[in-house]
Amino acid sequence: MRCNSCGKLIRIENSIIREDVFEAVKEWGYFSKKDLEIHKFNLCEECYDKITSSFIIPVEINSKNEVMGL
């Protein structure tokens, strides 16, 4: 797996991603120039921070208190 912005190789060991990435998936609907296409990309944390820091309206951030295990 690679970051779509900078090309950084995301570390995977024993089929487990060893660093978190931002994954975006968009299924385009009608009334766009991309009708019925599915776009997907990954960003490393550094690229995510760089891109979102340029937003006029900041990213909404919430915290959660626990993580559910599988």
mmCIF file as gemmi writes it, N, C-alpha and C atoms, coordinates in Angstrom:
data_model
loop_
_atom_site.group_PDB
_atom_site.id
_atom_site.type_symbol
_atom_site.label_atom_id
_atom_site.label_alt_id
_atom_site.label_comp_id
_atom_site.label_asym_id
_atom_site.label_entity_id
_atom_site.label_seq_id
_atom_site.pdbx_PDB_ins_code
_atom_site.Cartn_x
_atom_site.Cartn_y
_atom_site.Cartn_z
_atom_site.occupancy
_atom_site.B_iso_or_equiv
_atom_site.pdbx_formal_charge
_atom_site.auth_seq_id
_atom_site.auth_asym_id
_atom_site.pdbx_PDB_model_num
ATOM 1 N N . MET Axp A 1 ? 0.844 -1.173 0 1 0 ? 1 A 1
ATOM 2 C CA . MET Axp A 1 ? 0 0 0 1 0 ? 1 A 1
ATOM 3 C C . MET Axp A 1 ? 0.889 1.236 0 1 0 ? 1 A 1
ATOM 4 N N . ARG Axp A 2 ? 0.479 2.259 -0.744 1 0 ? 2 A 1
ATOM 5 C CA . ARG Axp A 2 ? 1.23 3.511 -0.822 1 0 ? 2 A 1
ATOM 6 C C . ARG Axp A 2 ? 0.297 4.698 -0.603 1 0 ? 2 A 1
ATOM 7 N N . CYS Axp A 3 ? 0.854 5.782 -0.1 1 0 ? 3 A 1
ATOM 8 C CA . CYS Axp A 3 ? 0.137 7.047 0.007 1 0 ? 3 A 1
ATOM 9 C C . CYS Axp A 3 ? -0.045 7.579 -1.409 1 0 ? 3 A 1
ATOM 10 N N . ASN Axp A 4 ? -1.261 7.902 -1.775 1 0 ? 4 A 1
ATOM 11 C CA . ASN Axp A 4 ? -1.523 8.413 -3.116 1 0 ? 4 A 1
ATOM 12 C C . ASN Axp A 4 ? -0.958 9.813 -3.34 1 0 ? 4 A 1
ATOM 13 N N . SER Axp A 5 ? -0.652 10.544 -2.279 1 0 ? 5 A 1
ATOM 14 C CA . SER Axp A 5 ? -0.137 11.9 -2.434 1 0 ? 5 A 1
ATOM 15 C C . SER Axp A 5 ? 1.379 11.922 -2.588 1 0 ? 5 A 1
ATOM 16 N N . CYS Axp A 6 ? 2.1 11.32 -1.651 1 0 ? 6 A 1
ATOM 17 C CA . CYS Axp A 6 ? 3.57 11.395 -1.678 1 0 ? 6 A 1
ATOM 18 C C . CYS Axp A 6 ? 4.228 10.112 -2.157 1 0 ? 6 A 1
ATOM 19 N N . GLY Axp A 7 ? 3.476 9.023 -2.255 1 0 ? 7 A 1
ATOM 20 C CA . GLY Axp A 7 ? 4.026 7.75 -2.707 1 0 ? 7 A 1
ATOM 21 C C . GLY Axp A 7 ? 4.691 6.921 -1.631 1 0 ? 7 A 1
ATOM 22 N N . LYS Axp A 8 ? 4.661 7.404 -0.382 1 0 ? 8 A 1
ATOM 23 C CA . LYS Axp A 8 ? 5.294 6.683 0.721 1 0 ? 8 A 1
ATOM 24 C C . LYS Axp A 8 ? 4.729 5.268 0.84 1 0 ? 8 A 1
ATOM 25 N N . LEU Axp A 9 ? 5.618 4.309 1.028 1 0 ? 9 A 1
ATOM 26 C CA . LEU Axp A 9 ? 5.222 2.927 1.242 1 0 ? 9 A 1
ATOM 27 C C . LEU Axp A 9 ? 4.715 2.793 2.681 1 0 ? 9 A 1
ATOM 28 N N . ILE Axp A 10 ? 3.509 2.287 2.841 1 0 ? 10 A 1
ATOM 29 C CA . ILE Axp A 10 ? 2.92 2.089 4.165 1 0 ? 10 A 1
ATOM 30 C C . ILE Axp A 10 ? 3.385 0.725 4.685 1 0 ? 10 A 1
ATOM 31 N N . ARG Axp A 11 ? 3.96 0.717 5.89 1 0 ? 11 A 1
ATOM 32 C CA . ARG Axp A 11 ? 4.54 -0.497 6.475 1 0 ? 11 A 1
ATOM 33 C C . ARG Axp A 11 ? 3.472 -1.547 6.764 1 0 ? 11 A 1
ATOM 34 N N . ILE Axp A 12 ? 3.692 -2.74 6.247 1 0 ? 12 A 1
ATOM 35 C CA . ILE Axp A 12 ? 2.815 -3.881 6.531 1 0 ? 12 A 1
ATOM 36 C C . ILE Axp A 12 ? 3.702 -5.032 6.98 1 0 ? 12 A 1
ATOM 37 N N . GLU Axp A 13 ? 3.383 -5.603 8.15 1 0 ? 13 A 1
ATOM 38 C CA . GLU Axp A 13 ? 4.116 -6.753 8.672 1 0 ? 13 A 1
ATOM 39 C C . GLU Axp A 13 ? 3.124 -7.853 9.009 1 0 ? 13 A 1
ATOM 40 N N . ASN Axp A 14 ? 3.368 -9.049 8.523 1 0 ? 14 A 1
ATOM 41 C CA . ASN Axp A 14 ? 2.484 -10.193 8.769 1 0 ? 14 A 1
ATOM 42 C C . ASN Axp A 14 ? 1.036 -9.866 8.414 1 0 ? 14 A 1
ATOM 43 N N . SER Axp A 15 ? 0.851 -9.186 7.273 1 0 ? 15 A 1
ATOM 44 C CA . SER Axp A 15 ? -0.47 -8.803 6.758 1 0 ? 15 A 1
ATOM 45 C C . SER Axp A 15 ? -1.202 -7.792 7.645 1 0 ? 15 A 1
ATOM 46 N N . ILE Axp A 16 ? -0.465 -7.103 8.527 1 0 ? 16 A 1
ATOM 47 C CA . ILE Axp A 16 ? -1.063 -6.099 9.406 1 0 ? 16 A 1
ATOM 48 C C . ILE Axp A 16 ? -0.445 -4.745 9.085 1 0 ? 16 A 1
ATOM 49 N N . ILE Axp A 17 ? -1.299 -3.747 8.823 1 0 ? 17 A 1
ATOM 50 C CA . ILE Axp A 17 ? -0.807 -2.391 8.57 1 0 ? 17 A 1
ATOM 51 C C . ILE Axp A 17 ? -0.227 -1.855 9.871 1 0 ? 17 A 1
ATOM 52 N N . ARG Axp A 18 ? 1.036 -1.419 9.845 1 0 ? 18 A 1
ATOM 53 C CA . ARG Axp A 18 ? 1.737 -1.004 11.057 1 0 ? 18 A 1
ATOM 54 C C . ARG Axp A 18 ? 1.726 0.506 11.281 1 0 ? 18 A 1
ATOM 55 N N . GLU Axp A 19 ? 1.045 1.24 10.422 1 0 ? 19 A 1
ATOM 56 C CA . GLU Axp A 19 ? 0.822 2.663 10.653 1 0 ? 19 A 1
ATOM 57 C C . GLU Axp A 19 ? -0.531 2.998 10.045 1 0 ? 19 A 1
ATOM 58 N N . ASP Axp A 20 ? -1.221 3.929 10.656 1 0 ? 20 A 1
ATOM 59 C CA . ASP Axp A 20 ? -2.578 4.219 10.211 1 0 ? 20 A 1
ATOM 60 C C . ASP Axp A 20 ? -2.563 5.087 8.962 1 0 ? 20 A 1
ATOM 61 N N . VAL Axp A 21 ? -3.578 4.934 8.133 1 0 ? 21 A 1
ATOM 62 C CA . VAL Axp A 21 ? -3.732 5.732 6.927 1 0 ? 21 A 1
ATOM 63 C C . VAL Axp A 21 ? -5.163 6.241 6.857 1 0 ? 21 A 1
ATOM 64 N N . PHE Axp A 22 ? -5.34 7.332 6.124 1 0 ? 22 A 1
ATOM 65 C CA . PHE Axp A 22 ? -6.673 7.844 5.845 1 0 ? 22 A 1
ATOM 66 C C . PHE Axp A 22 ? -7.114 7.228 4.53 1 0 ? 22 A 1
ATOM 67 N N . GLU Axp A 23 ? -8.239 6.521 4.543 1 0 ? 23 A 1
ATOM 68 C CA . GLU Axp A 23 ? -8.763 5.911 3.333 1 0 ? 23 A 1
ATOM 69 C C . GLU Axp A 23 ? -10.049 6.618 2.948 1 0 ? 23 A 1
ATOM 70 N N . ALA Axp A 24 ? -10.113 7.097 1.727 1 0 ? 24 A 1
ATOM 71 C CA . ALA Axp A 24 ? -11.33 7.751 1.23 1 0 ? 24 A 1
ATOM 72 C C . ALA Axp A 24 ? -11.901 6.908 0.097 1 0 ? 24 A 1
ATOM 73 N N . VAL Axp A 25 ? -13.216 6.727 0.148 1 0 ? 25 A 1
ATOM 74 C CA . VAL Axp A 25 ? -13.923 6.04 -0.918 1 0 ? 25 A 1
ATOM 75 C C . VAL Axp A 25 ? -15.147 6.887 -1.261 1 0 ? 25 A 1
ATOM 76 N N . LYS Axp A 26 ? -15.297 7.211 -2.523 1 0 ? 26 A 1
ATOM 77 C CA . LYS Axp A 26 ? -16.434 8.005 -2.974 1 0 ? 26 A 1
ATOM 78 C C . LYS Axp A 26 ? -17.115 7.302 -4.128 1 0 ? 26 A 1
ATOM 79 N N . GLU Axp A 27 ? -18.385 6.993 -3.95 1 0 ? 27 A 1
ATOM 80 C CA . GLU Axp A 27 ? -19.203 6.445 -5.027 1 0 ? 27 A 1
ATOM 81 C C . GLU Axp A 27 ? -19.986 7.602 -5.619 1 0 ? 27 A 1
ATOM 82 N N . TRP Axp A 28 ? -19.609 8.009 -6.814 1 0 ? 28 A 1
ATOM 83 C CA . TRP Axp A 28 ? -20.244 9.152 -7.457 1 0 ? 28 A 1
ATOM 84 C C . TRP Axp A 28 ? -21.623 8.768 -7.968 1 0 ? 28 A 1
ATOM 85 N N . GLY Axp A 29 ? -22.573 9.63 -7.728 1 0 ? 29 A 1
ATOM 86 C CA . GLY Axp A 29 ? -23.935 9.407 -8.186 1 0 ? 29 A 1
ATOM 87 C C . GLY Axp A 29 ? -24.209 10.207 -9.441 1 0 ? 29 A 1
ATOM 88 N N . TYR Axp A 30 ? -25.47 10.339 -9.727 1 0 ? 30 A 1
ATOM 89 C CA . TYR Axp A 30 ? -25.88 11.121 -10.889 1 0 ? 30 A 1
ATOM 90 C C . TYR Axp A 30 ? -25.643 12.593 -10.611 1 0 ? 30 A 1
ATOM 91 N N . PHE Axp A 31 ? -25.706 13.395 -11.644 1 0 ? 31 A 1
ATOM 92 C CA . PHE Axp A 31 ? -25.52 14.849 -11.584 1 0 ? 31 A 1
ATOM 93 C C . PHE Axp A 31 ? -24.073 15.232 -11.327 1 0 ? 31 A 1
ATOM 94 N N . SER Axp A 32 ? -23.149 14.343 -11.652 1 0 ? 32 A 1
ATOM 95 C CA . SER Axp A 32 ? -21.722 14.672 -11.605 1 0 ? 32 A 1
ATOM 96 C C . SER Axp A 32 ? -21.131 14.254 -12.95 1 0 ? 32 A 1
ATOM 97 N N . LYS Axp A 33 ? -19.911 14.64 -13.172 1 0 ? 33 A 1
ATOM 98 C CA . LYS Axp A 33 ? -19.229 14.212 -14.396 1 0 ? 33 A 1
ATOM 99 C C . LYS Axp A 33 ? -18.583 12.844 -14.221 1 0 ? 33 A 1
ATOM 100 N N . LYS Axp A 34 ? -18.815 12.218 -13.062 1 0 ? 34 A 1
ATOM 101 C CA . LYS Axp A 34 ? -18.224 10.915 -12.751 1 0 ? 34 A 1
ATOM 102 C C . LYS Axp A 34 ? -19.309 9.893 -12.423 1 0 ? 34 A 1
ATOM 103 N N . ASP Axp A 35 ? -20.463 10.042 -13.049 1 0 ? 35 A 1
ATOM 104 C CA . ASP Axp A 35 ? -21.616 9.199 -12.74 1 0 ? 35 A 1
ATOM 105 C C . ASP Axp A 35 ? -21.24 7.723 -12.625 1 0 ? 35 A 1
ATOM 106 N N . LEU Axp A 36 ? -21.551 7.129 -11.483 1 0 ? 36 A 1
ATOM 107 C CA . LEU Axp A 36 ? -21.416 5.7 -11.194 1 0 ? 36 A 1
ATOM 108 C C . LEU Axp A 36 ? -19.976 5.21 -11.121 1 0 ? 36 A 1
ATOM 109 N N . GLU Axp A 37 ? -18.998 6.115 -11.027 1 0 ? 37 A 1
ATOM 110 C CA . GLU Axp A 37 ? -17.614 5.709 -10.798 1 0 ? 37 A 1
ATOM 111 C C . GLU Axp A 37 ? -17.358 5.623 -9.296 1 0 ? 37 A 1
ATOM 112 N N . ILE Axp A 38 ? -16.437 4.756 -8.9 1 0 ? 38 A 1
ATOM 113 C CA . ILE Axp A 38 ? -16.018 4.644 -7.499 1 0 ? 38 A 1
ATOM 114 C C . ILE Axp A 38 ? -14.555 5.043 -7.43 1 0 ? 38 A 1
ATOM 115 N N . HIS Axp A 39 ? -14.255 6.08 -6.662 1 0 ? 39 A 1
ATOM 116 C CA . HIS Axp A 39 ? -12.886 6.559 -6.499 1 0 ? 39 A 1
ATOM 117 C C . HIS Axp A 39 ? -12.401 6.203 -5.099 1 0 ? 39 A 1
ATOM 118 N N . LYS Axp A 40 ? -11.154 5.773 -4.985 1 0 ? 40 A 1
ATOM 119 C CA . LYS Axp A 40 ? -10.59 5.376 -3.704 1 0 ? 40 A 1
ATOM 120 C C . LYS Axp A 40 ? -9.144 5.836 -3.643 1 0 ? 40 A 1
ATOM 121 N N . PHE Axp A 41 ? -8.72 6.374 -2.477 1 0 ? 41 A 1
ATOM 122 C CA . PHE Axp A 41 ? -7.315 6.717 -2.294 1 0 ? 41 A 1
ATOM 123 C C . PHE Axp A 41 ? -6.944 6.644 -0.828 1 0 ? 41 A 1
ATOM 124 N N . ASN Axp A 42 ? -5.637 6.548 -0.587 1 0 ? 42 A 1
ATOM 125 C CA . ASN Axp A 42 ? -5.083 6.486 0.769 1 0 ? 42 A 1
ATOM 126 C C . ASN Axp A 42 ? -4.104 7.633 0.96 1 0 ? 42 A 1
ATOM 127 N N . LEU Axp A 43 ? -4.069 8.185 2.178 1 0 ? 43 A 1
ATOM 128 C CA . LEU Axp A 43 ? -3.112 9.223 2.533 1 0 ? 43 A 1
ATOM 129 C C . LEU Axp A 43 ? -2.392 8.82 3.808 1 0 ? 43 A 1
ATOM 130 N N . CYS Axp A 44 ? -1.058 8.992 3.833 1 0 ? 44 A 1
ATOM 131 C CA . CYS Axp A 44 ? -0.34 8.808 5.089 1 0 ? 44 A 1
ATOM 132 C C . CYS Axp A 44 ? -0.73 9.966 6.019 1 0 ? 44 A 1
ATOM 133 N N . GLU Axp A 45 ? -0.403 9.842 7.284 1 0 ? 45 A 1
ATOM 134 C CA . GLU Axp A 45 ? -0.808 10.858 8.253 1 0 ? 45 A 1
ATOM 135 C C . GLU Axp A 45 ? -0.206 12.227 7.938 1 0 ? 45 A 1
ATOM 136 N N . GLU Axp A 46 ? 1.026 12.251 7.466 1 0 ? 46 A 1
ATOM 137 C CA . GLU Axp A 46 ? 1.683 13.529 7.146 1 0 ? 46 A 1
ATOM 138 C C . GLU Axp A 46 ? 0.966 14.239 6.003 1 0 ? 46 A 1
ATOM 139 N N . CYS Axp A 47 ? 0.596 13.513 4.96 1 0 ? 47 A 1
ATOM 140 C CA . CYS Axp A 47 ? -0.116 14.125 3.83 1 0 ? 47 A 1
ATOM 141 C C . CYS Axp A 47 ? -1.52 14.549 4.229 1 0 ? 47 A 1
ATOM 142 N N . TYR Axp A 48 ? -2.174 13.74 5.049 1 0 ? 48 A 1
ATOM 143 C CA . TYR Axp A 48 ? -3.495 14.115 5.555 1 0 ? 48 A 1
ATOM 144 C C . TYR Axp A 48 ? -3.415 15.446 6.3 1 0 ? 48 A 1
ATOM 145 N N . ASP Axp A 49 ? -2.418 15.576 7.193 1 0 ? 49 A 1
ATOM 146 C CA . ASP Axp A 49 ? -2.259 16.818 7.958 1 0 ? 49 A 1
ATOM 147 C C . ASP Axp A 49 ? -1.983 17.995 7.042 1 0 ? 49 A 1
ATOM 148 N N . LYS Axp A 50 ? -1.132 17.799 6.039 1 0 ? 50 A 1
ATOM 149 C CA . LYS Axp A 50 ? -0.786 18.878 5.12 1 0 ? 50 A 1
ATOM 150 C C . LYS Axp A 50 ? -2.016 19.341 4.335 1 0 ? 50 A 1
ATOM 151 N N . ILE Axp A 51 ? -2.785 18.395 3.834 1 0 ? 51 A 1
ATOM 152 C CA . ILE Axp A 51 ? -3.956 18.733 3.021 1 0 ? 51 A 1
ATOM 153 C C . ILE Axp A 51 ? -5.043 19.381 3.881 1 0 ? 51 A 1
ATOM 154 N N . THR Axp A 52 ? -5.351 18.781 5.022 1 0 ? 52 A 1
ATOM 155 C CA . THR Axp A 52 ? -6.45 19.311 5.835 1 0 ? 52 A 1
ATOM 156 C C . THR Axp A 52 ? -6.098 20.633 6.507 1 0 ? 52 A 1
ATOM 157 N N . SER Axp A 53 ? -4.824 20.915 6.707 1 0 ? 53 A 1
ATOM 158 C CA . SER Axp A 53 ? -4.453 22.196 7.323 1 0 ? 53 A 1
ATOM 159 C C . SER Axp A 53 ? -4.739 23.371 6.392 1 0 ? 53 A 1
ATOM 160 N N . SER Axp A 54 ? -4.943 23.106 5.103 1 0 ? 54 A 1
ATOM 161 C CA . SER Axp A 54 ? -5.241 24.182 4.16 1 0 ? 54 A 1
ATOM 162 C C . SER Axp A 54 ? -6.745 24.441 4.02 1 0 ? 54 A 1
ATOM 163 N N . PHE Axp A 55 ? -7.581 23.657 4.69 1 0 ? 55 A 1
ATOM 164 C CA . PHE Axp A 55 ? -9.027 23.833 4.595 1 0 ? 55 A 1
ATOM 165 C C . PHE Axp A 55 ? -9.458 25.153 5.223 1 0 ? 55 A 1
ATOM 166 N N . ILE Axp A 56 ? -10.37 25.854 4.576 1 0 ? 56 A 1
ATOM 167 C CA . ILE Axp A 56 ? -10.964 27.063 5.15 1 0 ? 56 A 1
ATOM 168 C C . ILE Axp A 56 ? -11.841 26.681 6.35 1 0 ? 56 A 1
ATOM 169 N N . ILE Axp A 57 ? -12.64 25.641 6.183 1 0 ? 57 A 1
ATOM 170 C CA . ILE Axp A 57 ? -13.473 25.111 7.275 1 0 ? 57 A 1
ATOM 171 C C . ILE Axp A 57 ? -12.74 23.886 7.804 1 0 ? 57 A 1
ATOM 172 N N . PRO Axp A 58 ? -12.311 23.919 9.062 1 0 ? 58 A 1
ATOM 173 C CA . PRO Axp A 58 ? -11.49 22.814 9.571 1 0 ? 58 A 1
ATOM 174 C C . PRO Axp A 58 ? -12.249 21.492 9.653 1 0 ? 58 A 1
ATOM 175 N N . VAL Axp A 59 ? -11.497 20.423 9.664 1 0 ? 59 A 1
ATOM 176 C CA . VAL Axp A 59 ? -12.045 19.079 9.838 1 0 ? 59 A 1
ATOM 177 C C . VAL Axp A 59 ? -12.719 19.004 11.202 1 0 ? 59 A 1
ATOM 178 N N . GLU Axp A 60 ? -13.885 18.39 11.255 1 0 ? 60 A 1
ATOM 179 C CA . GLU Axp A 60 ? -14.566 18.172 12.53 1 0 ? 60 A 1
ATOM 180 C C . GLU Axp A 60 ? -13.882 17.001 13.227 1 0 ? 60 A 1
ATOM 181 N N . ILE Axp A 61 ? -13.47 17.207 14.458 1 0 ? 61 A 1
ATOM 182 C CA . ILE Axp A 61 ? -12.751 16.171 15.199 1 0 ? 61 A 1
ATOM 183 C C . ILE Axp A 61 ? -13.531 15.85 16.474 1 0 ? 61 A 1
ATOM 184 N N . ASN Axp A 62 ? -13.804 14.572 16.671 1 0 ? 62 A 1
ATOM 185 C CA . ASN Axp A 62 ? -14.454 14.082 17.888 1 0 ? 62 A 1
ATOM 186 C C . ASN Axp A 62 ? -13.556 13.008 18.485 1 0 ? 62 A 1
ATOM 187 N N . SER Axp A 63 ? -13.684 12.78 19.764 1 0 ? 63 A 1
ATOM 188 C CA . SER Axp A 63 ? -12.907 11.733 20.434 1 0 ? 63 A 1
ATOM 189 C C . SER Axp A 63 ? -13.823 10.61 20.839 1 0 ? 63 A 1
ATOM 190 N N . LYS Axp A 64 ? -13.246 9.414 20.902 1 0 ? 64 A 1
ATOM 191 C CA . LYS Axp A 64 ? -14.014 8.296 21.457 1 0 ? 64 A 1
ATOM 192 C C . LYS Axp A 64 ? -13.252 7.78 22.67 1 0 ? 64 A 1
ATOM 193 N N . ASN Axp A 65 ? -13.985 7.173 23.584 1 0 ? 65 A 1
ATOM 194 C CA . ASN Axp A 65 ? -13.424 6.784 24.871 1 0 ? 65 A 1
ATOM 195 C C . ASN Axp A 65 ? -12.884 5.365 24.919 1 0 ? 65 A 1
ATOM 196 N N . GLU Axp A 66 ? -13.304 4.526 23.973 1 0 ? 66 A 1
ATOM 197 C CA . GLU Axp A 66 ? -12.839 3.148 23.986 1 0 ? 66 A 1
ATOM 198 C C . GLU Axp A 66 ? -12.778 2.596 22.584 1 0 ? 66 A 1
ATOM 199 N N . VAL Axp A 67 ? -11.97 1.576 22.413 1 0 ? 67 A 1
ATOM 200 C CA . VAL Axp A 67 ? -11.838 0.908 21.123 1 0 ? 67 A 1
ATOM 201 C C . VAL Axp A 67 ? -12.351 -0.518 21.301 1 0 ? 67 A 1
ATOM 202 N N . MET Axp A 68 ? -13.234 -0.909 20.424 1 0 ? 68 A 1
ATOM 203 C CA . MET Axp A 68 ? -13.799 -2.261 20.499 1 0 ? 68 A 1
ATOM 204 C C . MET Axp A 68 ? -12.848 -3.237 19.812 1 0 ? 68 A 1
ATOM 205 N N . GLY Axp A 69 ? -12.529 -4.331 20.45 1 0 ? 69 A 1
ATOM 206 C CA . GLY Axp A 69 ? -11.692 -5.369 19.869 1 0 ? 69 A 1
ATOM 207 C C . GLY Axp A 69 ? -12.516 -6.323 19.047 1 0 ? 69 A 1
ATOM 208 N N . LEU Axp A 70 ? -11.856 -7.05 18.176 1 0 ? 70 A 1
ATOM 209 C CA . LEU Axp A 70 ? -12.563 -8.036 17.356 1 0 ? 70 A 1
ATOM 210 C C . LEU Axp A 70 ? -12.575 -9.381 18.009 1 0 ? 70 A 1
